[in-house]
Amino acid sequence: MTAMTRLMLGRTLERICKGVLLLCLLHFVIMMILYFDVYTQRFDLFSRFNNGRNGSRNNVSGAAGNGHHFYYYNLSRPNATLASYLAPSVQPETNQTPSPKPLPPCPEIPPGLVGRLLIEFSSQMTMERVQKENPNVTEGGRYTPPDCRPRWKVAIIIPFRHRENHLKYWLHYLHPILRRQRIDYGIYIINQLGEETFNRAKLLNVGYTEALKDAEYDCFIFSDVDLIPMDDRNLYHCYDQPRHFAIAMDKFGFRLPYAGYFGGVSGLSKKQFLKINGFPNEYWGWGGEDDDIYNRITLNGMKVSRPDVRIGRYRMIKHERDKHNEPNPQRFNKIQNTKNTMKKDGISSLTYRLVQVKRYPLYTNISVEIGKPPPRPIRG
């Protein structure tokens, strides 16, 4: 019984050893197959490179006369075809940068707004200080939010003559406000050269025309240089209807002086501006042009939109009335005739001479000559 058990145990061990040997042999065969496959691919790559280099240098002697090249391809790889070798080899671009993701739209109510602001004009202001305060504003007074896509591209137009000190305060306050509002904007100072009678509305027409030469603006804010908003929730962009921003100035006791008032700071989209033929060119001196603009808006079936009176508050920089900007004695007669004049007097009839365009770090200065008023009729 003991001998029989030993015999059976020996045969079992023999079978186990044979099985282990077969597994080892199978493993060895697989390793050799993989090794030769890798070796074949490497040899194939080398031969392709060598043949391609030789082919690019010279024509094979037998085909040199007719300009043909002979190429040799190794088709020993699995699934390799002649077509795959004839196709141009495309190498991945290792230095290719991924395309940036499109920016999301800017929020309708920007999250970084402050609200009511303290506005004062007692501290001394310099352009150097304003420039240091606004490092992200680019040449010409341009700014675009880096993290979102605004709906409007806004040109801010300021009629100007001899108001350098006011401009410093305006830039000091408005650049930070506009950046917090996530506005894509450019600032244009329209400087009337010479000492002829001032014409605010005509300068605004010039600003509209010149700004469009600079960029594809679709929204235009027209602002006096001495008016500073007291609340950054008064958003400087365009609306479905023409916008009157400066509805509560300190000089009027923070009230709207009358229902048809449209002065100080206003905004129109490009479509709205063209619909009213821009602004009148024939209001020389102070007053009347803003009432004419209001008439143009209502006569063309639009309504003026305004912010809440608590938000549309403004402070005015006190100053004496400018020389050569005396009240226009003809303004009341002209206002009554807006319906008859607005088709022929406006952006369609604008004439001026462009003298200089100069881009400063905080704004673009456009100096123009706009002519002089016609002689007043002699009263009999």
FENSULSUL-V616491 format. One record per backbone hydrogen bond with DSSP energy under -0.5 kcal/mol. CO is the residue of the C=O (numbers start at 1). NH is the residue of the N-H. If there is no record, write none. Layout:
CO|NH / CO|NH
//
This chain:
1|5 / 2|6 / 3|7 / 4|8 / 5|9 / 6|10 / 7|11 / 8|12 / 9|13 / 10|14 / 11|15 / 12|16 / 13|17 / 14|18 / 15|19 / 16|20 / 17|21 / 18|22 / 19|23 / 20|24 / 21|25 / 22|26 / 23|27 / 24|28 / 25|29 / 26|30 / 27|31 / 28|32 / 29|33 / 30|34 / 31|35 / 32|36 / 33|37 / 34|38 / 35|39 / 36|40 / 37|41 / 38|42 / 39|43 / 40|44 / 41|45 / 42|46 / 43|47 / 44|48 / 45|49 / 46|50 / 47|51 / 48|52 / 49|53 / 50|54 / 51|55 / 52|56 / 53|57 / 54|58 / 60|63 / 60|64 / 61|64 / 63|67 / 63|68 / 73|75 / 77|80 / 81|85 / 82|85 / 82|86 / 83|87 / 89|91 / 92|94 / 93|96 / 104|149 / 108|110 / 110|113 / 115|232 / 117|119 / 118|120 / 126|130 / 127|131 / 128|132 / 129|133 / 130|134 / 131|134 / 132|135 / 134|137 / 138|141 / 138|142 / 140|187 / 141|187 / 142|138 / 143|185 / 148|150 / 149|106 / 152|154 / 152|184 / 153|218 / 153|219 / 154|156 / 154|186 / 155|157 / 155|221 / 156|188 / 157|223 / 158|190 / 160|192 / 163|167 / 164|168 / 165|169 / 166|170 / 167|171 / 168|172 / 169|173 / 170|174 / 171|175 / 173|177 / 174|178 / 175|179 / 176|180 / 177|181 / 178|183 / 179|182 / 183|185 / 184|154 / 185|143 / 186|156 / 187|364 / 188|158 / 188|190 / 189|191 / 189|366 / 190|160 / 190|192 / 191|193 / 191|368 / 198|285 / 199|203 / 200|204 / 201|205 / 202|206 / 203|207 / 204|208 / 205|209 / 206|210 / 207|211 / 208|212 / 209|213 / 210|213 / 210|214 / 211|214 / 211|215 / 215|217 / 218|270 / 219|155 / 220|222 / 220|268 / 221|157 / 221|223 / 222|266 / 224|227 / 226|228 / 226|317 / 228|315 / 230|117 / 231|234 / 233|235 / 235|237 / 242|305 / 243|245 / 243|267 / 244|307 / 245|247 / 248|314 / 249|252 / 249|254 / 249|255 / 250|253 / 255|249 / 255|257 / 258|261 / 263|265 / 264|224 / 265|245 / 265|246 / 266|222 / 267|243 / 268|220 / 269|273 / 270|274 / 271|275 / 272|276 / 273|278 / 274|277 / 277|347 / 282|284 / 286|328 / 288|292 / 289|293 / 290|294 / 291|295 / 292|296 / 293|297 / 294|298 / 295|299 / 296|300 / 297|302 / 298|301 / 305|244 / 308|311 / 308|312 / 311|313 / 312|248 / 313|230 / 314|250 / 315|228 / 316|318 / 322|325 / 324|198 / 326|286 / 327|329 / 328|331 / 330|334 / 331|335 / 332|336 / 333|337 / 334|337 / 335|338 / 337|340 / 337|341 / 338|342 / 341|344 / 341|345 / 344|346 / 346|349 / 347|350 / 352|354 / 353|369 / 356|367 / 358|360 / 358|365 / 360|140 / 361|141 / 363|360 / 363|365 / 364|189 / 364|366 / 365|358 / 365|367 / 366|191 / 367|355 / 367|356 / 368|193 / 369|353
//
